[in-house]
Amino acid sequence: MTASGSNVDLATWRVEVRRWLAATVATPVATDGPPDFAVFRNLSDADEHTLLENVRAYRRARHDAGYGALTLPVEQGGAGLPALFATAFAEEERAYAVPPSTELISVTTGLVGPAVAMFGTAAQRERFVGPMLRTDLLACQLFSEPGAGSDLAALACRAVADGENWVVDGQKVWSSGARFADYGLLLARTDPDAPKHAGITAFLVPMDAPGIEIRPIRQMSGGTSFNEVFLTGVRVGDGLRVGAVGNGWRVANATLSFERTASGSVTRRKGGTFDDVLELARSLGRAGDPVVRQELADLYIRTVLRAATAGRVARAAAAGASPGPAASVGKLVASDVLTRTGELAVDLLGSRAAADSGAEFAWTQHLLGAPGYRLAGGTDQIQRNIIGERVLGLPAEPRVDKDVPWSALSRS
Ligand SMILES: Cc1cc2nc3c(=O)[nH]c(=O)nc-3n(C[C@H](O)[C@H](O)[C@H](O)COP(=O)(O)OP(=O)(O)OC[C@H]3O[C@@H](n4cnc5c(N)ncnc54)[C@H](O)[C@@H]3O)c2cc1C
């Protein structure tokens, strides 16, 4: 077990991490074979299941060694360490053949677990937080709906009180990993006559409850990590309500802020990187081309700026300040770099990017997956709105429906 808290010396801790990884994972990362630049994995359900089990075995060992939720406060089940430690852990991890994480693992440990830790009752924290952080329980995010994405507060999924239970009816969409989840953090409308942000409540819904139907959605990258989730007369006990009735918007905002911070951080590797593009340019004999050099320099500068932005958010978090709206800057810059990395690689490859095997296909997988990160956790445009209004203090977008009861709003 490692020491927790802010008095731990980073260099000493790093040596311990290296020792633990060498003893636990043992296998160094493979340098032969085709590279893996996939942003989303394109797996059959059976392969996804196997991958999840491998990741869970590793995450459990990591959690038990005290390296689970590194930055979460100790009282919420984490190690209470500054974000620099998470970055250091990720750097050390990169040298080992650690099973690649999946959306569902990140949503469980990075979004739903911390949200329950923050808003749940003592009983809920006891029952769910440890098992979620250890990945014994997996949880998806049931927020978006066909008519509520950027305007999430417009959501129409209804939860009606019935004695000690709530009866839920509605449809969710783009629910990453829902087919493999034990629970879903659901936002539902409990008071249609309150203004749209006020009448929402959060629940943890067992994904095997009668009345839940999950249908996979095929993505352009080939995989089916997304799902539609239909809820018909689903009964959820009041003990699974997260936070007060009508307080769901606060739960949603906190969860989205965790998501934006995670998307902007440099701890998770997604797709190819600047170094991979540079290697590609060299292997194609293009690194001396003046135009290519200029594009590489541009990508390098953006990559460094992205790391600096992530560092600033991490330092703010280490100083105890919530990154809040500033997390949107990190998320926006990270999605931009991911997109440009794939575009430059494909420019270099030309028609070879259409090949269906080897290194070329690895870049195709990057290119097809990257746009998803410009949408997930709030689109680029929504991040710009947040930055404009809440970071730069520019005039707010007109919101004519802000104080109108949700039931009085026109919906298409
Ligand atoms: C990889 C990925 C994973 C996801 N995982 C989940 C998940 O697990 N659970 C979940 O609930 N959801 C998930 N989502 C859904 C995601 O939250 C939504 O896609 C996102 O919020 C955008 O909503 P929308 O798709 O309905 O687009 P819309 O809201 O319909 O937006 C359409 C376009 O209009 C623009 N737009 C909308 N409003 C404004 C505005 N006010 N100002 C300027 N432009 C605007 C948008 O930027 C966008 O370009 C995921 C999405 C992706 C891509």
The ligand as a MOL file (V3000), in Angstrom:
LIG
                    3D

  0  0  0     0  0            999 V3000
M  V30 BEGIN CTAB
M  V30 COUNTS 53 58 0 0 0
M  V30 BEGIN ATOM
M  V30 1 C -17.4610 9.5030 -28.1900 0
M  V30 2 C -18.7620 9.8860 -27.5560 0
M  V30 3 C -19.1400 9.3060 -26.3600 0
M  V30 4 C -20.3430 9.6840 -25.7730 0
M  V30 5 N -20.7320 9.0360 -24.6430 0
M  V30 6 C -21.8810 9.3680 -24.0540 0
M  V30 7 C -22.3280 8.6610 -22.8870 0
M  V30 8 O -21.6870 7.6950 -22.4260 0
M  V30 9 N -23.4860 9.0460 -22.3130 0
M  V30 10 C -24.2260 10.0820 -22.7900 0
M  V30 11 O -25.2350 10.4100 -22.1940 0
M  V30 12 N -23.8720 10.7430 -23.9330 0
M  V30 13 C -22.7140 10.4010 -24.5690 0
M  V30 14 N -22.3390 11.0520 -25.7270 0
M  V30 15 C -23.2200 12.0510 -26.3090 0
M  V30 16 C -22.6470 13.4640 -26.2470 0
M  V30 17 O -22.7330 13.9810 -24.9380 0
M  V30 18 C -23.4520 14.3160 -27.2560 0
M  V30 19 O -23.1580 13.8070 -28.5390 0
M  V30 20 C -23.0880 15.7690 -27.2080 0
M  V30 21 O -23.4690 16.3590 -25.9920 0
M  V30 22 C -23.7480 16.5730 -28.3760 0
M  V30 23 O -25.1070 16.3400 -28.4170 0
M  V30 24 P -25.8300 15.9180 -29.7880 0
M  V30 25 O -25.0470 14.7540 -30.3470 0
M  V30 26 O -27.2530 15.7000 -29.4830 0
M  V30 27 O -25.6130 17.1270 -30.7830 0
M  V30 28 P -26.5180 18.4580 -30.8470 0
M  V30 29 O -26.6960 19.0000 -29.4810 0
M  V30 30 O -27.7560 18.1490 -31.6320 0
M  V30 31 O -25.6030 19.4370 -31.6610 0
M  V30 32 C -25.5520 19.4480 -33.0870 0
M  V30 33 C -24.5950 20.5580 -33.5180 0
M  V30 34 O -25.1180 21.8570 -33.1110 0
M  V30 35 C -24.1460 22.5530 -32.3550 0
M  V30 36 N -24.7970 23.3180 -31.2930 0
M  V30 37 C -25.8010 22.9040 -30.4790 0
M  V30 38 N -26.1300 23.8640 -29.5990 0
M  V30 39 C -25.3150 24.9150 -29.8330 0
M  V30 40 C -25.1500 26.2010 -29.2290 0
M  V30 41 N -25.9070 26.5920 -28.2040 0
M  V30 42 N -24.1810 27.0280 -29.7310 0
M  V30 43 C -23.3890 26.6440 -30.7830 0
M  V30 44 N -23.5150 25.4260 -31.3920 0
M  V30 45 C -24.4410 24.5700 -30.9170 0
M  V30 46 C -23.2750 21.4490 -31.7430 0
M  V30 47 O -21.9850 21.9520 -31.4000 0
M  V30 48 C -23.2230 20.4360 -32.8770 0
M  V30 49 O -22.2300 20.7930 -33.8150 0
M  V30 50 C -21.1720 10.6650 -26.3570 0
M  V30 51 C -20.8000 11.2330 -27.5880 0
M  V30 52 C -19.6250 10.8460 -28.1950 0
M  V30 53 C -19.2770 11.4280 -29.5320 0
M  V30 END ATOM
M  V30 BEGIN BOND
M  V30 1 1 1 2
M  V30 2 1 2 3
M  V30 3 2 2 52
M  V30 4 2 3 4
M  V30 5 1 4 5
M  V30 6 1 4 50
M  V30 7 2 5 6
M  V30 8 1 6 7
M  V30 9 1 6 13
M  V30 10 2 7 8
M  V30 11 1 7 9
M  V30 12 1 9 10
M  V30 13 2 10 11
M  V30 14 1 10 12
M  V30 15 2 12 13
M  V30 16 1 13 14
M  V30 17 1 14 15
M  V30 18 1 14 50
M  V30 19 1 15 16
M  V30 20 1 16 17
M  V30 21 1 16 18
M  V30 22 1 18 19
M  V30 23 1 18 20
M  V30 24 1 20 21
M  V30 25 1 20 22
M  V30 26 1 22 23
M  V30 27 1 23 24
M  V30 28 2 24 25
M  V30 29 1 24 26
M  V30 30 1 24 27
M  V30 31 1 27 28
M  V30 32 2 28 29
M  V30 33 1 28 30
M  V30 34 1 28 31
M  V30 35 1 31 32
M  V30 36 1 32 33
M  V30 37 1 33 34
M  V30 38 1 33 48
M  V30 39 1 34 35
M  V30 40 1 35 36
M  V30 41 1 35 46
M  V30 42 1 36 37
M  V30 43 1 36 45
M  V30 44 2 37 38
M  V30 45 1 38 39
M  V30 46 1 39 40
M  V30 47 2 39 45
M  V30 48 1 40 41
M  V30 49 2 40 42
M  V30 50 1 42 43
M  V30 51 2 43 44
M  V30 52 1 44 45
M  V30 53 1 46 47
M  V30 54 1 46 48
M  V30 55 1 48 49
M  V30 56 2 50 51
M  V30 57 1 51 52
M  V30 58 1 52 53
M  V30 END BOND
M  V30 END CTAB
M  END
